[in-house]
Amino acid sequence: MVRKFYPLRPIQRWLVDTHFNKAKSTMMNIGGLFKLAAAIDMERLATAINQVITTHDVFSCRLVFHPQTSELCQIFNEEIDLVRVEHLTNEEFQARLEKLREPYYLIYEPLFRIYLIETPSAKYLYVDFYHAIMDGVSAAYLFWHEINRAYRGRKSKREPLSYAAYVEEEANVPKEKLEAGHDYWRKILAPFDEKKHLPPVNVEGVAAWTQGNFDYTFRDFKQDFFIDSGLNENTFFLGACMLTLAKITGSNEAIMSWIHNGRTKPSEYRIMGLMLEQFPCAFDFHEDITIGEFLDKLTEQIKTGMKYRKSLEVVYDEGLEDDCVSFIFQKAMHGNLLLDDTPAQVVYLPPNEISAVENALDIEINAEDKDAYNLFLDYDASRYSESDMNNFALTLEKILLDMRDTKRLISGILG
């Protein structure tokens, strides 16, 4: 078999590079442990899983060094070890879970782990993907949907789309078609100044980056606001975070980035693999406009960014947004998943125990159960204290509440 080498996509290269820089990192592995219903036929489920992993080429991905250039690249269609049912004692099961806390070995090794385990008391499915080949949409929706369909004996009406083909198509976009996007992203990020666009440093005596975490549930801003507002949740929260950043820095400006699932066309929603993109955005709030006008302008900026998404490699290649605050809004996974109409209980979701991304501040907002939104802040504890993050959360919540009046002027919020 002639081996074909594919380049890493820009977002893949960024993830893998940071992993190598911090080799102990779990690198935000995507996965979880699920307790299955007693009625699940484990051998039948193994057959279904094997059907899925041998059909989608992303599971055959390996990271290798190119034999001529020594560049890190990826290959597909490598041999896959099929999943089998294991019978473990409770002690052996706990030992296996401890083993799975270890990071991946990256070079020419499988980049996913799937185990079907029966203990004396329960049936379990453990699924874990290296983030540089899979994202949350792939792992939590596409993969689960596919194994559920295969378990029920239903055939897909369409051929699966190849992730390798997508990687190749993206790599072969003519450079001249990317130049306008390169100019756009450089212009967006050229004014970035950490003294203006990051919260002021408020910690002394901690010399190196240290990971901090802060968790906050918004008390008064609820999901029902969006039922009749006609506003987009992602854009609304992104705008609120930009306003919060501008207020806390006192600059009346915001430069940050927001994370998108990378799928913009119906066909791309059928591709199982890492499709995330991180889009820089910027806004100057010195012009006094209404909240509604701001959100309209931000929506147009998002559309323009989507237009130039194939040019984002310049952002990664030139490190243009390395210090920017990042933002992601996502719908959290609620309760149990269903497998053949039986509940698969989420027992454990592996945390990113050692962050590989030494950002000053990462903002994550999750839509949770009971109409609530949760705010998670990952921050550099050598720059900021927990009280700084509490202040950020309280400021953001107040701004969210103020933004519900879309006719309100920006000056009334930032003043």
C-alpha positions, 0 to 999 in steps of 0.5 A, a space after each residue: 500500500 502506497 502511503 499518502 501524507 496529509 498536512 495538519 490543518 491549522 487548528 490541528 497543528 496549533 493543538 499538537 504544537 502546544 501538546 508537545 510544548 507541554 507534554 504532560 497535558 491531557 490536551 482536552 481529550 474528548 470523551 466519557 464513561 457511560 453506564 449502559 442499560 442492562 438490556 444492551 447486548 454488548 456483542 451487538 454493540 461491539 459489532 456496531 462500534 466496529 462498523 462505525 470506526 471502520 467506515 469513517 477514516 478519521 479513526 484510522 488517522 495517525 500522526 507521523 513525521 514526513 520521511 522527506 521533510 520531517 514535518 509533522 503530518 497525518 496519514 489515514 487508512 491505517 489498521 484499526 484494532 477492533 473493539 471487543 467486550 472485556 469482562 473485568 473485576 471491579 478492581 480491574 475496572 478501577 485500574 483501567 480508569 486510572 490508566 485512561 487518565 494518562 495522555 496519548 502517545 502521539 507518533 504513529 499510535 491510535 488517537 482514540 480509545 474505546 472500551 466495552 466493559 462488563 463488571 459483575 455489577 454493570 455494563 460500561 462504554 468508555 470513549 475517548 478521542 484525542 482532540 486534534 482529530 475530534 471535536 465535541 460535535 463529532 464525539 457527542 453527536 455524530 459518533 453517538 448517532 452512528 453507533 445507535 443507528 448501527 446497533 439498531 440495524 439501520 443503514 445510512 442513506 448516504 455515504 460517509 464523507 471523508 475527513 482526509 478528503 476535506 483536509 486535502 481539499 482545504 490544503 489545496 485552496 490556491 494561495 491567491 484565493 487566501 490573500 484577502 483573508 490574510 489581510 483581513 485577519 492581520 488588520 483585525 489583530 494588528 492593534 492588539 496590545 495586552 495592556 489595552 485588551 487584557 484585564 490588568 495584571 493584579 498578582 505579584 510574586 508568581 513568576 510562571 503561568 499557573 492555571 486557575 479555574 472559576 465557576 459561576 452560575 448567572 442568577 438572574 439572566 435566564 435562557 427564557 430571555 431568548 424565546 421571544 427576543 429573536 436574538 442569537 445566543 452566541 452573538 449576544 454572549 460574545 457581545 456581552 463578553 466584549 463589552 465586559 472586557 472593554 469595561 474592565 480594561 477601561 480601553 473602550 475597545 475589545 480584541 478577542 477570539 471566539 470558537 465555532 464548530 467549524 461547520 458552515 454547510 450541511 455536508 460538513 455536518 456529516 464529516 466526523 473529525 476536528 472542524 473547530 475554528 477560532 475567529 478573531 473579532 474586534 470592536 471599538 466602542 468609542 462610537 456611542 451606538 445602541 446595543 441593537 446596533 452593536 449586535 447587528 454590526 457584530 453579526 456582520 463581522 461574524 459573517 465576514 469572518 466566516 467568509 475568510 475562514 479558509 485564510 485562518 492559517 495565517 493567524 496560527 502560523 504567525 501567532 497573531 492571537 496567541 495572547 487574546 482572550 478566547 470565548 466559546 458558547 455551547 450547549 452542555 450535554 444534559 442527563 443521559 444519552 439514549 442507545 436503542 431507546 435505553 439510557 446511557 448514564 454519563 458517569 464520568 467526563 475526563 477533565 482537561 487536568 493539565 491545560 496545554 494552552 497558556 492563555 491569559 483568560 478563556 471564557 466558556 458559557 454553557 447552557 445548562 439544565 433548569 434554564 440556567 447559564 454557567 460561566 467557566 473561566 480558565 485563567 492565568 493565576 500568575 496574572 489574575 486572582 480569584 477575586 478578579 475573576 469574580 469581578 469579571 463574572 459579576 460585571 458580565 452578569 450586569 452587562 447581560 441584564 443591561 443588554 436585554 434593552 437593545 435600545 440602550 446606548 453603549 455609553 450607559 453600559 461602559 460609562 
